[in-house]
Amino acid sequence: MKQKRISKLLGLVGAAALSVGMFLCPTTMLPAQAATSSEGVAMPYSDIIKWRYFAYEGKIYKCLYNYSTGNWVGEWVYVRDLPEGSDI
């Protein structure tokens, strides 16, 4: 009889210790932190795309360039004529 009572008591203590450990574990808070996002923060895996400029026969052209993949995005677009007397 005492053996059953001790094993039940140990089982209850073990279950209580596991449930307390589950609530105090810091990994239970990680999904809640990861789920929150703000619109001002850029995604860490977003591509880096910027304008590249090119001067040809007195005219300036621009085209988007993806620095992450090393590819051109879109077509070259005429911007304006170079100013008189500029050496580019």
Summary of the structure (lengths in Angstrom):
residues: 88
radius of gyration: 32.1
end to end distance: 97.5
largest distance: 105.2
contacts: 145
relative contact order: 0.10
helix: 38%
strand: 31%
